[in-house]
Amino acid sequence: MKNGFIKVAAITPKVKVCDVEFNTAEIMKAMEEANNKKIKIGVFPELCITGYSCRDLFLQNTLLSEAKEALLALAEFTLHLDSMFFVGLPFIYHSKLYNVAAALSHGRILGIVPKSYIPGYGEFYETRQFTPGMNATVLVPLGDDMVPMGRQLMFTCEEVPGLIVGAEICEDLWAPGPPSNNLVYSGATVICNLSASNELTCKSDYRRDLVKGQSGRLFCAYIYASAGMGESTQDTVYSGHRIIAENGGILAEGDLFSEGFTVSEIDVEKIIAERKRMNTYTQIDREGFMQIPFYLDVEETELTRKFAARPFVPEGEAQRIKRCEEIFNIQSYGLAKRLEHTGAKVAVIGVSGGLDSTQALLVTARAFDILNIDKSGIIAVTMPGFGTTSRTKSNATVLAEGLGATVKEISIDEAVRVHFKDIEHDESVHDVTYENSQARERTQILMDLANKKGGLVIGTGDLSELALGWATYNGDHMSMYGVNVGVPKTLIRYLVSYYAECVTNDEKLKGVLIDVIDTPVSPELLPPEDGNISQKTEELVGPYELHDFFLYNMLRFGFSPSKIYRMATMSFNGVFDKETILKWEKTFYKRFFSQQFKRSCMPDGPKVGTVSLSPRGDLRMPSDAVSTLWLRDLEDI
């Protein structure tokens, strides 16, 4: 349960229709196994104690009384199990029959939740036997206790802040106003659905979309367990569909026509983070909702769920291609609007032969196509300096020419040397002054050239560089429109690759783009060694794939540094050792906080994903905040 992780399971046991003794034994075996697996919340299918497909036999007192005795036996069985379970059964209250979910934990029946919507259409005839659940909570005698029963029950774990569990049953999810809506409005973070959804062609897809969508819309975890193959096949077949979803994503899904466990770990902290971030999510203290406490032993949850090592990059090739096209359009149409608004027919861009300026140039070319402007109005300026290599200079030139831009070469060597003389700086001292003087000279050239041509300077810096402050203040930090400000470094490689593989038919241009991807990331501000790049960014500030991982999980969910470290050690196992991850995570937090002053005055540019550093949009952060608390969280690792 450390860091808000809770191991949960959707469970489909073997059942025999109307054989309560057999079913109870199978449920007990599954409960024991769940406890051994350290599962803290287990959800069984609808009416699993009797079987869902008993039909009019639900009206038989023999079956109903046996089911009630089985419920008491199951509750007693959980006495020494550190879990909460939901089981389904038919239940009589005041001479009416209800389809209910019973919550069991540590020997107690915590509550009885009746089904709200009773289907009586198509193949379903539940209205022959069952009554819709009552709104008001009532107390019913079960064993030696009076147990709350009603649709407005929530189960709260004090040992895990924010773990509040609600339940609904099968058709409830399919109805226009699912009970889970009000449960979540009242604070529930986890919804359990005990279901018996028969299998039809394409129904599993729709069912999956319902679960996924409800978890996303309500910002909750959703555990869905459906009845399996032991149900009657007189007219319908059941597949045991099991789904665990969280915030609109599927964490785990069982195979259709299978029995057993589908297990994952939900992240309560992540759910709460999403709710904190979304001001349109409203929590309402509704009258009539009862919170019932339960307890769990506090222990560290062994994690089996995966965390994307490159959270900004879609995993599947088809998804990556689609995402790249979307981002190209966002960047290009954003720039096109700015060019159209200002009446500019010229765009000035410094091209280095690196990834960022390459992407910016590709975007600028597409923006000119959108506006039907001659691409000769793109002035691609290569500005060789003390650290420029022939490889990057050549790539920049060939790329610009291949796109139809006007190439202009302006060496900065002489101007920077004059500047060194003016400020009395020794050229042999390769310090920050030596480096930043070159960056600012380049920016001055671009700005003045844009003024002369009546154009805009297109910024090339990316999201990852902004996070680390890896830009020279009032140097490459500044532009008139920054097309890459919303794109992290790990994604830019795929954008350039997408253009090479899916957009251009020019083999020469394609070859240059591939070589750009293979070129080490570098500002090229220090003299080369044997003609090769001597200054490699990731050797100085750390691997961008780590920094992008830190950035995404810090800003997107507000996770603590120690939690992000734990996730990173799993995601990068075999790639980076724990010491390396810890070293660069500390670097990340130090730089992220100390460099906010650069982001506070960054130029306009388009947001393309859920994480942005714009001071006018997603990140309103004081420039003089300190990183002490965040670094302290990493001290005991």
Residue pairs with C-beta under 8 A, 6 or more apart in sequence:
1 40
1 159
1 160
1 296
1 298
1 299
1 300
1 301
2 300
2 301
3 267
3 269
3 559
3 560
3 562
3 563
3 566
4 160
4 162
4 267
4 268
4 269
4 270
4 272
4 563
5 265
5 266
5 267
5 268
5 301
5 303
6 40
6 41
6 160
6 163
6 190
6 265
6 266
6 268
6 301
7 37
7 38
7 39
7 40
7 41
7 263
7 264
7 265
7 301
7 302
8 39
8 40
8 41
8 42
8 43
8 190
8 221
8 223
8 244
8 263
8 264
8 265
8 266
9 34
9 37
9 39
9 41
9 42
9 43
9 223
9 244
9 261
9 262
9 263
10 43
10 223
10 224
10 225
10 242
10 243
10 244
10 254
10 261
10 262
11 30
11 34
11 42
11 43
11 44
11 45
11 225
11 242
11 260
11 261
11 262
12 44
12 45
12 225
12 226
12 227
12 228
12 240
12 242
12 254
12 258
12 259
12 260
13 23
13 26
13 27
13 29
13 30
13 44
13 45
13 48
13 228
13 259
14 22
14 26
14 228
14 230
14 259
15 22
15 23
15 26
15 48
15 51
15 227
15 228
15 230
15 231
16 22
16 23
16 51
16 230
17 50
17 51
17 53
17 54
17 230
17 231
17 232
18 50
18 51
18 54
18 57
18 63
19 51
20 49
20 50
20 63
20 66
20 67
20 70
21 66
21 70
23 48
23 49
23 50
23 51
23 70
24 49
24 70
24 73
24 74
27 44
27 48
27 49
27 74
27 87
28 74
28 77
30 42
30 44
30 261
31 42
31 74
31 77
31 78
31 81
31 83
31 85
32 81
33 261
34 42
34 81
34 83
34 85
34 261
35 81
35 82
35 83
37 261
37 263
38 299
38 301
38 302
39 83
39 261
39 263
40 82
40 83
40 84
40 296
40 301
41 83
41 84
41 85
41 165
41 190
41 192
41 223
42 83
42 84
42 85
42 86
43 85
43 86
43 192
43 193
43 194
43 223
43 224
43 225
44 85
44 86
44 87
44 88
44 194
44 225
45 52
45 88
45 194
45 195
45 196
45 225
45 226
45 227
45 228
45 240
46 52
46 88
46 99
46 101
46 115
46 169
46 170
46 194
46 195
46 196
46 226
46 227
47 54
47 88
47 89
47 90
47 99
47 194
47 196
47 227
48 87
48 88
48 89
48 194
48 227
49 67
49 70
49 71
49 74
49 87
49 88
49 89
50 58
50 63
50 66
50 67
50 89
50 90
51 227
51 230
51 231
51 232
52 88
52 196
52 227
52 231
52 238
53 196
53 227
53 231
53 232
53 234
53 236
53 238
54 63
54 90
55 125
55 128
55 129
55 232
56 128
56 129
57 63
58 64
58 90
58 97
58 129
58 130
59 97
59 129
63 90
64 90
64 91
64 92
64 97
67 89
67 90
67 91
68 89
68 91
68 92
68 142
70 89
71 87
71 89
71 91
71 102
71 109
71 142
72 109
72 142
72 143
74 85
74 87
74 104
75 102
75 104
75 107
75 108
75 109
75 143
76 107
78 85
78 104
78 105
78 106
78 107
78 108
79 106
79 107
80 107
81 106
82 106
82 296
82 297
83 105
83 296
84 103
84 104
84 105
84 110
84 155
84 157
84 165
84 294
84 296
85 103
85 104
85 105
86 101
86 102
86 103
86 104
86 167
86 192
86 194
87 101
87 102
87 104
87 194
88 99
88 100
88 101
88 102
88 169
88 194
89 100
89 102
90 97
90 98
90 99
90 100
90 129
90 130
91 97
91 98
91 99
91 100
91 102
91 112
91 114
91 149
92 98
93 138
93 140
93 149
96 131
97 129
97 130
97 131
98 114
98 115
98 130
98 131
98 133
99 114
99 115
99 118
99 126
99 130
99 169
100 112
100 113
100 114
100 115
100 133
100 149
100 169
101 112
101 113
101 115
101 167
101 168
101 169
101 192
101 194
102 109
102 111
102 112
102 113
103 109
103 110
103 111
103 112
103 113
103 153
103 155
103 165
103 167
103 292
103 294
104 110
105 294
105 295
106 294
106 295
108 145
108 294
109 142
109 143
109 145
109 147
110 147
110 155
110 292
110 294
111 147
111 148
111 149
111 153
111 155
111 290
111 292
112 140
112 142
112 147
112 148
112 149
112 150
112 153
113 133
113 149
113 150
113 151
113 153
113 166
113 167
113 168
113 169
114 132
114 133
114 134
114 149
114 150
114 151
114 169
115 130
115 132
115 133
115 168
115 169
115 170
115 171
115 172
116 132
116 133
116 151
116 168
116 169
116 172
116 175
116 179
117 132
117 171
117 172
117 174
117 175
118 126
118 127
118 130
118 131
118 132
118 171
119 126
119 127
119 171
120 126
120 127
120 128
123 198
123 235
123 236
124 171
126 171
133 150
133 151
134 149
134 150
134 151
135 150
135 151
135 152
135 288
136 150
136 288
137 148
137 149
137 150
137 152
137 153
137 288
137 290
138 148
138 149
138 150
139 146
139 147
139 148
139 149
140 146
140 147
140 148
140 149
141 147
148 290
148 292
150 288
150 290
151 179
152 182
152 183
152 186
152 286
152 288
152 289
152 290
153 166
153 167
153 289
153 290
153 292
154 164
154 165
154 166
154 183
154 186
154 187
154 188
154 289
154 290
154 291
154 292
155 164
155 165
155 166
155 291
155 292
155 293
155 294
156 163
156 164
156 165
156 291
156 292
156 293
156 294
157 163
157 164
157 165
157 293
157 294
157 295
157 296
158 293
158 295
159 295
159 296
159 297
159 298
160 268
160 296
160 298
161 268
162 189
162 268
162 269
162 271
162 272
163 189
163 190
163 268
164 187
164 188
164 189
164 190
164 291
165 188
165 189
165 190
165 191
165 192
166 179
166 180
166 183
166 184
166 188
166 190
166 191
166 192
167 191
167 192
167 193
167 194
168 178
168 179
168 180
168 183
168 191
168 192
168 193
169 193
169 194
169 195
170 193
170 194
170 195
170 196
170 197
170 226
172 178
172 179
172 180
172 193
173 180
173 193
173 195
173 210
173 211
173 214
173 224
174 210
178 214
180 188
180 191
180 193
180 214
180 218
180 220
180 222
181 218
182 286
182 289
183 191
183 289
184 191
184 218
184 219
184 220
185 282
185 283
185 284
185 286
186 283
186 284
186 285
186 286
186 289
187 283
187 291
188 220
189 220
189 221
189 268
189 271
189 272
190 220
190 221
190 222
190 223
190 266
190 268
191 214
191 215
191 218
191 220
191 221
191 222
191 223
192 223
192 225
193 211
193 222
193 223
193 224
193 225
194 225
195 224
195 225
195 226
195 227
195 241
196 226
196 227
196 231
196 238
197 203
197 207
197 226
197 227
197 238
197 241
198 236
198 237
198 238
199 236
199 237
199 238
199 239
199 241
199 256
199 257
204 239
204 241
204 256
207 224
207 226
207 241
207 243
208 243
208 250
208 253
211 222
211 224
211 243
211 245
211 250
212 243
212 245
212 248
212 249
212 250
213 248
214 220
214 222
214 245
215 221
215 222
215 245
215 246
215 247
215 248
215 249
216 245
216 247
216 248
216 249
217 248
219 247
219 271
219 274
219 275
219 278
219 281
220 246
220 247
220 271
221 244
221 245
221 246
221 247
221 266
221 267
221 268
221 271
222 243
222 244
222 245
222 246
223 243
223 244
223 266
224 241
224 242
224 243
224 244
224 245
225 242
225 262
226 238
226 239
226 240
226 241
226 242
227 238
227 240
228 238
228 239
228 240
228 257
228 258
228 259
229 237
229 238
229 239
229 240
229 257
229 259
230 259
231 237
231 238
239 256
239 257
239 258
240 254
240 256
240 257
240 258
240 259
241 254
241 256
242 252
242 253
242 254
242 261
242 262
243 250
243 252
243 253
243 254
243 262
244 250
244 251
244 252
244 253
244 262
244 263
244 264
244 266
245 251
246 266
246 267
246 270
246 271
247 270
247 271
247 274
251 264
251 265
251 266
251 305
252 262
252 263
252 264
252 305
253 262
254 260
254 261
254 262
263 304
264 304
264 305
265 301
265 303
265 304
265 305
269 557
269 559
269 563
270 557
270 559
273 556
273 557
273 558
273 559
274 281
274 557
275 281
275 283
276 558
277 558
303 566
303 570
306 570
306 571
307 567
307 568
307 570
307 571
308 315
308 571
309 545
309 549
309 571
309 572
309 575
310 490
310 491
310 545
310 548
310 549
311 548
311 549
311 552
311 553
311 556
312 488
312 490
312 491
312 548
312 552
312 609
312 611
313 320
313 490
313 491
313 494
314 320
314 322
314 323
320 494
320 498
321 498
321 502
324 494
324 495
324 498
324 502
325 498
326 608
327 487
327 491
327 495
327 608
328 362
328 363
328 366
328 495
328 498
328 499
330 486
330 606
330 608
331 363
331 483
331 484
331 486
331 487
331 606
331 608
332 363
332 366
332 367
332 370
333 367
333 370
334 481
334 483
334 605
334 606
335 347
335 363
335 364
335 367
335 458
335 481
335 483
335 606
336 367
336 370
336 371
338 456
338 481
338 604
339 345
339 347
339 367
339 368
339 371
339 373
339 456
340 371
342 456
344 454
344 455
344 456
345 373
345 377
345 454
345 455
346 377
346 378
346 379
346 450
346 453
346 454
346 455
346 456
347 364
347 367
347 368
347 377
347 378
347 379
347 455
347 456
347 458
348 379
348 381
348 446
348 449
348 450
348 453
348 455
348 456
348 457
348 458
349 357
349 360
349 361
349 364
349 378
349 379
349 380
349 381
349 446
349 457
349 458
349 460
350 357
350 381
350 382
350 383
350 442
350 443
350 445
350 446
350 460
350 476
351 357
351 358
351 361
351 380
351 381
351 382
351 396
351 399
351 400
352 382
352 388
352 392
352 396
352 460
352 524
353 382
353 391
353 392
353 393
353 394
353 395
353 396
353 399
353 516
353 519
354 392
354 516
354 519
354 521
354 522
354 524
355 489
355 492
355 493
355 496
355 516
355 517
355 519
355 521
356 460
356 461
356 462
356 465
356 484
356 492
357 396
357 460
358 395
358 396
358 399
358 496
358 513
358 516
359 460
359 462
359 483
359 484
359 487
359 492
359 495
359 496
360 458
360 459
360 460
360 483
360 484
361 378
361 380
361 399
361 400
361 403
361 405
362 403
362 495
362 496
362 499
363 483
363 484
364 378
364 405
364 458
364 483
365 375
365 378
365 403
365 404
365 405
368 374
368 375
368 377
368 378
369 375
375 403
375 404
375 405
376 404
376 405
376 406
377 406
377 455
378 400
378 403
378 404
378 405
378 406
379 405
379 406
379 408
379 449
379 453
379 455
380 396
380 399
380 400
380 405
380 406
380 407
380 408
381 408
381 409
381 410
381 445
381 446
381 449
382 393
382 396
382 397
382 400
382 407
382 408
382 409
382 410
383 409
383 410
383 411
383 412
383 441
383 442
383 445
384 393
384 409
384 411
384 412
384 413
385 411
385 412
385 413
385 416
385 438
385 441
385 442
385 524
385 525
386 413
386 416
386 434
386 438
386 525
386 526
386 527
387 438
387 522
387 523
387 524
387 525
387 526
387 527
387 528
387 533
387 534
387 535
388 524
388 528
389 524
389 528
389 531
389 532
389 533
390 531
391 515
391 519
391 533
392 519
392 524
392 533
395 512
395 515
395 516
395 519
397 407
397 409
398 508
398 509
398 512
399 509
399 512
399 513
399 516
400 406
400 407
401 407
402 506
402 508
402 509
402 512
403 509
408 449
410 445
412 438
412 441
412 442
412 445
415 441
416 437
416 438
416 441
417 427
419 425
419 437
419 441
420 426
420 427
420 437
423 433
423 437
425 433
425 434
425 437
427 434
430 526
430 527
434 525
434 526
435 472
435 523
435 525
435 526
436 472
436 473
436 475
438 525
439 471
439 472
439 475
439 476
439 523
439 525
440 472
440 474
440 475
442 475
442 476
443 457
443 472
443 474
443 475
443 476
443 478
446 457
446 479
447 457
447 478
449 455
450 456
450 457
450 480
456 480
456 481
457 479
457 480
457 481
458 479
458 480
458 481
458 482
458 483
459 476
459 478
459 479
459 480
459 481
459 482
459 483
459 484
459 485
459 603
459 605
460 476
460 479
460 482
460 483
460 484
461 471
461 476
461 477
461 479
461 482
461 484
461 485
462 484
462 485
462 487
462 488
462 489
462 492
463 484
463 485
463 486
463 487
463 488
463 489
463 551
463 611
463 612
463 613
464 470
464 488
464 489
464 490
464 544
464 547
464 548
464 551
465 471
465 489
466 485
466 598
466 599
466 602
466 613
467 547
467 551
467 588
467 591
467 592
467 613
468 541
468 547
468 588
468 591
468 592
468 595
469 591
469 592
469 594
469 595
469 596
469 598
469 599
470 537
470 541
470 591
471 477
471 598
473 597
473 598
476 523
477 598
477 602
478 603
479 603
480 603
481 603
481 604
481 605
482 602
482 603
482 604
482 605
483 605
483 606
484 492
484 605
485 602
485 603
485 605
485 606
485 612
485 613
485 614
486 605
486 606
486 607
486 608
486 609
486 612
487 495
487 608
487 609
488 544
488 548
488 551
488 552
488 611
489 521
489 544
489 547
489 548
490 544
490 545
490 548
493 517
496 513
496 516
496 517
497 513
497 514
497 517
499 513
500 509
500 510
500 513
500 514
500 517
501 510
504 510
504 513
519 533
520 533
520 536
520 537
520 538
521 536
521 537
521 538
521 544
522 533
522 535
522 536
522 537
523 535
523 537
524 533
524 535
525 535
526 534
526 535
527 534
528 534
537 544
538 544
541 547
541 587
541 591
542 583
542 584
542 587
542 588
543 576
543 584
545 572
546 568
546 572
546 576
546 581
546 584
546 585
546 588
547 584
547 588
549 564
549 567
549 568
549 571
549 572
550 564
550 568
550 584
550 585
550 588
550 589
551 588
551 592
551 611
552 611
553 559
553 563
553 564
553 567
554 561
554 564
554 592
555 611
555 613
555 618
555 619
556 610
556 611
559 567
560 630
560 633
561 585
561 589
561 630
561 631
561 633
561 634
562 633
562 634
562 636
562 637
564 585
565 581
565 582
565 585
565 634
565 637
568 576
568 581
568 585
569 578
569 581
572 581
582 634
582 637
585 634
586 631
586 634
589 627
589 630
589 631
589 634
590 627
590 631
592 627
593 625
593 626
593 627
593 630
594 627
596 621
596 622
596 623
596 625
597 623
599 613
599 614
599 615
599 619
599 621
600 615
600 621
600 623
601 615
602 613
602 614
602 615
605 614
607 614
607 617
607 618
611 618
612 618
612 619
613 619
615 621
